Each structure stands twice: as structure tokens, then as C-alpha cells.
């Protein structure tokens, strides 16, 4: 049985006189995978990203935070160093994450409910979950009305 293309099977590969041959790298790009659903991978990663809920402060923890805040206010002229854990709400999902920062406290505003570090970090008092590193004198009173409310 003869092959239907036997007459052209062993001829040399035709080369165009008008067009340059395409580089191998470009020929391979024709067959590269493509994203059939653009953004789908990013959506999956966002869904898989975990967040934590805001902690509810007990009366004892809120009292401890108020005393630590009072100690910071009393030592504010010295720019005391403290480690502050605070909750940052997530912009896209419910919940958020708890961050910890160590720095010198520059300013505390009870009317604005903010604490400002010397590096410019501004933390809302309601978002603070723990303060450490500030020595608390035993006679320190809580700020008027208590800056931290039990949630």
C-alpha cells in the first residue's frame, strides 16, 4: 500500500523568501498556558486568607489596660518605651489581625482615643489588647472614666 503523501513526504522543509523564520522562543509562546478566568487565582487566595475576630476584653483586662495607660500618661514627659498589642480590622473581610509594636510613646489623647508613638504610628485606644513594658507605680489611678471599655 502506498502512502497518500508519498510524493511530498521526503521533500525539504519550505523556507519563505518574504518572511523571516519565527524564533523558537516566540513559537513556544503560542502554546503557553493562559488564564481562562483572570482573577480567579487571586480570589481563591483571598478566600483562603485567615483573619481573627476582635477580642472581647474582660473587666479585669480592661482595668489592667487602664492602669497601664495611666502609667504611660504619668511618664509621658520621659517618652516611655512600651510594647503594645493592638487589633487592626481587615479592609476586605470581617475580622482582622493582632499586631505588636514596641516603641516610645509620644502622645496620648483621651478625647481622640489615640496613642501616638515617636515613629508616627497611631493606635486607637479601643483597638489595644495589651500593654507591657511600662512600670506601673502602685498608687497610679485609672484615667478619668477609664479609657478602655469592656466590650
LUMTI-356162 format. One record per residue: residue number from 1; y, z, x of N, C-alpha, C, O, CB in turn. Coordinates in steps of 0.2 Angstrom, whole numbers, plus 5000, padded with zeros to 4 digits. Glycine has a CB too. Layout:
N
ATOM pos n_c2 n_c3 n_c1 ca_c2 ca_c3 ca_c1 c_c2 c_c3 c_c1 o_c2 o_c3 o_c1 cb_c2 cb_c3 cb_c1
ATOM NUM    Y    Z    X     Y     Z     X    Y    Z    X    Y    Z    X     Y     Z     X
...
# end
This chain:
151
ATOM pos n_c2 n_c3 n_c1 ca_c2 ca_c3 ca_c1 c_c2 c_c3 c_c1 o_c2 o_c3 o_c1 cb_c2 cb_c3 cb_c1
ATOM   1 4994 5000 5004  5000  5000  5000 5006 5000 5004 5007 5004 5009  5000  5006  4995
ATOM   2 5011 4996 5003  5017  4995  5007 5022 5000 5004 5023 5000 4998  5019  4988  5008
ATOM   3 5026 5002 5008  5032  5007  5006 5037 5002 5003 5039 4997 5006  5035  5011  5011
ATOM   4 5041 5004 4997  5046  5000  4994 5052 4999 4999 5055 4994 4998  5048  5003  4988
ATOM   5 5053 5004 5003  5059  5003  5008 5057 5001 5015 5060 5003 5020  5063  5009  5008
ATOM   6 5051 4999 5016  5048  4997  5022 5053 4992 5026 5053 4993 5033  5042  4994  5022
ATOM   7 5057 4988 5023  5061  4983  5027 5067 4987 5030 5070 4984 5035  5063  4978  5022
ATOM   8 5069 4993 5027  5075  4996  5030 5074 5003 5033 5078 5006 5036  5081  4997  5025
ATOM   9 5068 5005 5033  5066  5012  5035 5067 5013 5042 5069 5018 5044  5058  5013  5034
ATOM  10 5066 5008 5047  5067  5009  5054 5073 5006 5057 5074 5005 5063  5061  5006  5057
ATOM  11 5078 5004 5052  5084  5002  5055 5089 5007 5057 5088 5013 5055  5088  4998  5049
ATOM  12 5094 5006 5062  5098  5011  5065 5103 5014 5059 5104 5010 5054  5102  5009  5071
ATOM  13 5105 5020 5060  5110  5023  5055 5116 5019 5055 5119 5018 5060  5111  5030  5057
ATOM  14 5119 5017 5049  5125  5013  5049 5131 5018 5051 5132 5023 5049  5126  5010  5042
ATOM  15 5136 5015 5055  5142  5018  5058 5148 5014 5055 5148 5008 5056  5142  5019  5065
ATOM  16 5152 5018 5052  5158  5014  5049 5163 5012 5054 5164 5016 5059  5162  5019  5044
ATOM  17 5166 5007 5054  5171  5004  5059 5178 5007 5056 5182 5007 5060  5171  4997  5059
ATOM  18 5179 5009 5050  5185  5011  5047 5186 5018 5047 5192 5020 5048  5186  5008  5040
ATOM  19 5181 5022 5047  5182  5029  5046 5178 5033 5052 5173 5031 5054  5179  5032  5039
ATOM  20 5181 5038 5055  5178  5042  5060 5173 5046 5057 5173 5048 5051  5183  5047  5064
ATOM  21 5168 5048 5061  5162  5052  5058 5165 5059 5057 5168 5062 5061  5156  5052  5063
ATOM  22 5162 5062 5052  5164  5069  5050 5161 5074 5055 5155 5073 5056  5162  5071  5043
ATOM  23 5165 5079 5058  5162  5084  5062 5157 5088 5058 5157 5089 5052  5167  5088  5065
ATOM  24 5152 5090 5062  5146  5094  5059 5149 5100 5056 5146 5102 5051  5141  5096  5065
ATOM  25 5154 5103 5059  5156  5109  5056 5159 5108 5049 5158 5112 5044  5162  5112  5060
ATOM  26 5162 5102 5048  5165  5101  5041 5160 5099 5036 5160 5100 5030  5170  5095  5042
ATOM  27 5154 5095 5039  5149  5093  5035 5145 5100 5032 5143 5100 5026  5144  5089  5038
ATOM  28 5145 5105 5036  5141  5111  5034 5145 5115 5029 5143 5118 5025  5140  5115  5040
ATOM  29 5152 5114 5029  5156  5117  5024 5155 5115 5017 5156 5118 5012  5164  5117  5026
ATOM  30 5153 5109 5016  5151  5106  5010 5146 5110 5006 5146 5110 5000  5149  5099  5010
ATOM  31 5142 5113 5010  5136  5117  5007 5137 5124 5008 5132 5128 5006  5130  5114  5011
ATOM  32 5143 5127 5009  5144  5134  5010 5144 5137 5003 5145 5134 4998  5151  5135  5014
ATOM  33 5142 5143 5003  5142  5147  4996 5149 5147 4993 5153 5148 4997  5138  5153  4996
ATOM  34 5149 5148 4987  5156  5149  4984 5155 5154 4979 5150 5156 4977  5159  5142  4981
ATOM  35 5161 5157 4977  5161  5162  4972 5162 5159 4965 5167 5157 4963  5167  5167  4973
ATOM  36 5156 5159 4961  5156  5157  4955 5161 5161 4950 5164 5158 4945  5149  5156  4952
ATOM  37 5161 5167 4951  5165  5172  4947 5170 5175 4952 5169 5181 4954  5161  5177  4943
ATOM  38 5176 5172 4953  5181  5175  4958 5183 5182 4955 5184 5183 4949  5187  5171  4959
ATOM  39 5183 5187 4959  5185  5194  4957 5179 5198 4955 5180 5204 4954  5190  5193  4952
ATOM  40 5174 5195 4954  5168  5199  4951 5166 5204 4956 5164 5210 4954  5162  5194  4949
ATOM  41 5165 5203 4963  5163  5207  4968 5168 5213 4968 5166 5219 4969  5163  5204  4975
ATOM  42 5175 5212 4968  5180  5217  4968 5179 5222 4962 5180 5228 4963  5187  5214  4969
ATOM  43 5178 5219 4956  5177  5223  4950 5171 5227 4951 5171 5233 4949  5176  5218  4944
ATOM  44 5165 5225 4954  5159  5229  4955 5161 5235 4960 5159 5240 4958  5154  5225  4958
ATOM  45 5165 5233 4965  5166  5239  4970 5171 5244 4967 5170 5250 4968  5170  5236  4976
ATOM  46 5175 5242 4962  5180  5246  4959 5176 5251 4954 5177 5257 4954  5186  5243  4955
ATOM  47 5171 5248 4951  5167  5252  4946 5163 5257 4950 5162 5262 4947  5163  5247  4942
ATOM  48 5161 5255 4956  5156  5260  4960 5160 5265 4963 5157 5270 4965  5152  5255  4965
ATOM  49 5167 5264 4964  5171  5269  4967 5171 5276 4963 5172 5276 4957  5178  5267  4969
ATOM  50 5170 5281 4967  5169  5288  4963 5176 5291 4963 5180 5291 4968  5164  5292  4966
ATOM  51 5177 5295 4958  5183  5299  4958 5181 5306 4955 5175 5307 4952  5189  5296  4953
ATOM  52 5185 5311 4957  5183  5318  4954 5188 5320 4949 5194 5317 4949  5183  5323  4960
ATOM  53 5186 5325 4945  5191  5327  4940 5196 5332 4943 5194 5335 4948  5187  5330  4934
ATOM  54 5201 5334 4939  5206  5339  4941 5203 5346 4940 5200 5347 4935  5213  5338  4937
ATOM  55 5203 5350 4945  5200  5357  4945 5204 5361 4940 5210 5361 4940  5200  5360  4952
ATOM  56 5201 5365 4936  5204  5370  4932 5205 5376 4936 5200 5379 4938  5200  5371  4925
ATOM  57 5211 5379 4937  5212  5385  4940 5211 5391 4936 5213 5392 4930  5219  5385  4943
ATOM  58 5207 5396 4939  5206  5402  4935 5212 5406 4936 5216 5405 4940  5199  5406  4938
ATOM  59 5213 5412 4933  5218  5416  4933 5219 5419 4940 5224 5420 4943  5218  5422  4928
ATOM  60 5213 5421 4943  5213  5424  4950 5216 5419 4955 5220 5420 4959  5206  5426  4952
ATOM  61 5213 5412 4955  5215  5407  4959 5223 5406 4958 5226 5405 4963  5211  5401  4958
ATOM  62 5225 5405 4952  5232  5404  4951 5236 5410 4954 5242 5408 4957  5233  5403  4943
ATOM  63 5234 5416 4953  5238  5422  4956 5238 5421 4964 5243 5423 4967  5234  5428  4954
ATOM  64 5232 5419 4967  5232  5419  4974 5237 5413 4976 5240 5414 4981  5225  5417  4976
ATOM  65 5237 5408 4973  5241  5402  4975 5249 5404 4974 5253 5403 4978  5240  5396  4970
ATOM  66 5250 5408 4969  5257  5411  4968 5259 5415 4973 5265 5415 4976  5258  5414  4961
ATOM  67 5254 5420 4976  5256  5424  4981 5257 5420 4988 5261 5422 4992  5250  5429  4982
ATOM  68 5253 5415 4989  5253  5411  4995 5260 5407 4995 5263 5406 5000  5247  5406  4995
ATOM  69 5262 5405 4989  5268  5401  4988 5274 5406 4989 5279 5404 4993  5269  5398  4981
ATOM  70 5273 5412 4987  5279  5417  4988 5279 5419 4996 5285 5419 4998  5277  5424  4984
ATOM  71 5274 5419 4999  5274  5420  5006 5277 5414 5010 5281 5415 5015  5267  5421  5009
ATOM  72 5276 5408 5008  5279  5402  5011 5286 5402 5009 5290 5401 5014  5276  5396  5008
ATOM  73 5288 5404 5003  5296  5404  5002 5299 5410 5006 5304 5409 5009  5297  5406  4994
ATOM  74 5296 5415 5007  5299  5421  5011 5299 5419 5018 5304 5421 5022  5294  5427  5011
ATOM  75 5295 5414 5021  5295  5412  5028 5298 5405 5029 5297 5402 5034  5288  5412  5031
ATOM  76 5301 5403 5023  5304  5396  5024 5309 5394 5029 5308 5389 5032  5307  5394  5017
ATOM  77 5313 5399 5031  5318  5398  5037 5314 5397 5044 5316 5393 5048  5322  5404  5038
ATOM  78 5308 5399 5044  5304  5398  5050 5300 5392 5050 5297 5390 5055  5299  5404  5051
ATOM  79 5300 5388 5044  5296  5382  5043 5289 5383 5045 5286 5381 5050  5299  5376  5048
ATOM  80 5286 5388 5041  5279  5390  5042 5274 5384 5041 5275 5379 5038  5277  5395  5037
ATOM  81 5268 5384 5045  5263  5379  5045 5258 5382 5040 5256 5387 5040  5260  5378  5052
ATOM  82 5256 5377 5036  5251  5379  5031 5246 5373 5030 5248 5367 5031  5254  5381  5024
ATOM  83 5240 5374 5028  5235  5369  5025 5235 5369 5018 5234 5374 5015  5228  5370  5029
ATOM  84 5237 5363 5015  5237  5363  5008 5232 5358 5005 5232 5352 5007  5244  5361  5006
ATOM  85 5228 5360 5000  5223  5355  4997 5227 5354 4990 5229 5358 4987  5216  5359  4996
ATOM  86 5227 5347 4989  5230  5345  4983 5227 5339 4980 5223 5335 4983  5238  5343  4984
ATOM  87 5227 5339 4973  5224  5333  4969 5229 5327 4969 5235 5328 4967  5222  5336  4962
ATOM  88 5226 5321 4970  5230  5315  4969 5227 5311 4963 5221 5309 4964  5231  5311  4976
ATOM  89 5230 5310 4958  5227  5306  4952 5226 5299 4955 5230 5296 4958  5232  5306  4946
ATOM  90 5221 5296 4952  5219  5289  4954 5224 5284 4949 5225 5286 4944  5212  5287  4953
ATOM  91 5226 5279 4952  5230  5275  4948 5227 5270 4944 5230 5267 4939  5235  5271  4953
ATOM  92 5220 5269 4945  5216  5264  4941 5211 5267 4936 5210 5264 4931  5213  5259  4945
ATOM  93 5209 5273 4938  5203  5276  4934 5205 5283 4933 5210 5286 4935  5197  5276  4938
ATOM  94 5202 5286 4928  5203  5293  4926 5200 5297 4932 5195 5295 4935  5199  5295  4920
ATOM  95 5203 5303 4933  5201  5307  4939 5205 5306 4945 5211 5303 4944  5194  5306  4941
ATOM  96 5203 5307 4951  5207  5306  4957 5203 5309 4963 5197 5309 4963  5214  5310  4957
ATOM  97 5206 5311 4968  5203  5314  4974 5207 5320 4976 5213 5320 4975  5203  5309  4980
ATOM  98 5204 5325 4980  5207  5330  4983 5208 5329 4990 5204 5327 4994  5203  5337  4982
ATOM  99 5214 5330 4992  5216  5329  4999 5218 5335 5002 5220 5340 4999  5222  5323  5000
ATOM 100 5218 5335 5009  5220  5341  5013 5225 5339 5018 5224 5334 5022  5214  5345  5016
ATOM 101 5231 5343 5019  5236  5341  5024 5238 5347 5027 5239 5352 5024  5242  5337  5021
ATOM 102 5239 5347 5034  5242  5353  5037 5248 5351 5040 5249 5345 5043  5237  5355  5043
ATOM 103 5253 5355 5039  5260  5353  5041 5265 5359 5040 5263 5364 5038  5263  5347  5038
ATOM 104 5271 5358 5043  5276  5363  5042 5280 5362 5036 5282 5356 5034  5281  5363  5048
ATOM 105 5281 5367 5032  5284  5367  5025 5292 5367 5026 5294 5371 5030  5282  5373  5021
ATOM 106 5295 5362 5024  5302  5361  5025 5306 5364 5019 5311 5367 5020  5304  5354  5026
ATOM 107 5303 5362 5013  5307  5364  5007 5302 5365 5001 5297 5362 5000  5312  5359  5005
ATOM 108 5304 5370 4997  5300  5372  4991 5305 5372 4985 5310 5376 4985  5296  5378  4991
ATOM 109 5304 5368 4980  5309  5368  4974 5305 5370 4968 5301 5366 4966  5312  5361  4973
ATOM 110 5307 5376 4966  5303  5378  4960 5306 5375 4953 5302 5373 4949  5305  5386  4959
ATOM 111 5312 5373 4953  5314  5369  4947 5311 5362 4947 5309 5360 4941  5322  5368  4947
ATOM 112 5310 5359 4952  5307  5352  4953 5300 5353 4953 5296 5348 4953  5310  5348  4958
ATOM 113 5297 5359 4955  5290  5360  4955 5287 5356 4961 5282 5352 4960  5286  5358  4949
ATOM 114 5290 5355 4967  5288  5352  4973 5288 5356 4979 5292 5360 4980  5292  5345  4973
ATOM 115 5284 5354 4984  5284  5357  4990 5284 5351 4995 5281 5346 4994  5277  5361  4992
ATOM 116 5289 5351 5000  5290  5346  5005 5288 5348 5012 5291 5353 5014  5298  5343  5004
ATOM 117 5284 5344 5015  5283  5345  5022 5288 5342 5027 5291 5337 5025  5276  5343  5024
ATOM 118 5288 5344 5033  5293  5341  5038 5292 5334 5039 5296 5330 5041  5293  5345  5044
ATOM 119 5285 5331 5038  5284  5324  5039 5286 5320 5033 5285 5314 5033  5277  5323  5040
ATOM 120 5289 5323 5028  5291  5319  5022 5286 5319 5016 5288 5317 5011  5292  5312  5024
ATOM 121 5280 5322 5017  5275  5322  5012 5278 5327 5006 5280 5333 5007  5268  5325  5014
ATOM 122 5278 5324 5000  5280  5328  4994 5274 5329 4990 5270 5325 4988  5285  5324  4990
ATOM 123 5273 5336 4988  5267  5338  4984 5269 5341 4978 5273 5346 4978  5262  5342  4988
ATOM 124 5267 5339 4972  5269  5343  4966 5265 5349 4966 5259 5350 4967  5267  5338  4960
ATOM 125 5268 5355 4964  5265  5361  4964 5259 5362 4959 5254 5365 4961  5270  5367  4962
ATOM 126 5259 5358 4953  5254  5358  4949 5248 5355 4952 5242 5356 4949  5256  5355  4942
ATOM 127 5248 5351 4957  5243  5347  4960 5239 5351 4965 5234 5349 4968  5245  5340  4963
ATOM 128 5242 5357 4968  5240  5361  4973 5234 5365 4971 5234 5368 4966  5245  5365  4976
ATOM 129 5228 5364 4975  5222  5368  4973 5221 5374 4977 5217 5379 4976  5216  5363  4972
ATOM 130 5224 5374 4984  5223  5379  4988 5228 5379 4994 5230 5373 4996  5216  5379  4992
ATOM 131 5230 5385 4996  5235  5385  5002 5232 5390 5007 5230 5396 5005  5242  5388  4999
ATOM 132 5232 5388 5013  5229  5393  5018 5233 5392 5024 5237 5387 5025  5222  5391  5020
ATOM 133 5233 5397 5029  5236  5396  5035 5243 5400 5035 5246 5400 5040  5237  5389  5037
ATOM 134 5245 5403 5029  5251  5407  5029 5249 5414 5028 5245 5416 5024  5256  5404  5023
ATOM 135 5252 5418 5033  5250  5425  5032 5254 5428 5026 5260 5427 5026  5253  5429  5039
ATOM 136 5250 5432 5022  5253  5435  5016 5255 5442 5017 5250 5446 5018  5249  5433  5010
ATOM 137 5261 5444 5017  5263  5451  5018 5260 5454 5011 5261 5452 5006  5270  5452  5019
ATOM 138 5258 5461 5012  5255  5464  5006 5260 5465 5000 5258 5466 4995  5252  5470  5008
ATOM 139 5267 5466 5002  5272  5468  4997 5275 5462 4994 5280 5462 4990  5277  5472  5000
ATOM 140 5273 5456 4996  5276  5450  4993 5274 5449 4985 5268 5450 4983  5273  5443  4997
ATOM 141 5279 5448 4982  5279  5447  4974 5278 5440 4973 5280 5435 4977  5285  5450  4971
ATOM 142 5275 5438 4967  5275  5432  4965 5281 5429 4963 5286 5433 4961  5270  5431  4959
ATOM 143 5282 5422 4964  5289  5419  4961 5290 5420 4954 5285 5421 4950  5289  5412  4963
ATOM 144 5296 5421 4952  5298  5422  4945 5294 5418 4940 5295 5411 4941  5305  5422  4944
ATOM 145 5290 5420 4936  5286  5416  4931 5280 5413 4934 5276 5410 4930  5291  5411  4928
ATOM 146 5279 5414 4940  5273  5411  4943 5274 5403 4943 5274 5400 4938  5267  5413  4939
ATOM 147 5273 5400 4949  5274  5393  4949 5268 5389 4947 5268 5384 4945  5276  5391  4957
ATOM 148 5262 5393 4948  5256  5389  4946 5253 5392 4939 5253 5398 4938  5250  5391  4951
ATOM 149 5252 5388 4935  5250  5390  4928 5242 5389 4928 5239 5384 4931  5253  5386  4923
ATOM 150 5239 5393 4924  5232  5392  4923 5231 5386 4919 5234 5386 4913  5228  5399  4920
ATOM 151 5226 5382 4921  5225  5376  4916 5219 5377 4912 5218 5373 4908  5224  5370  4921
# end
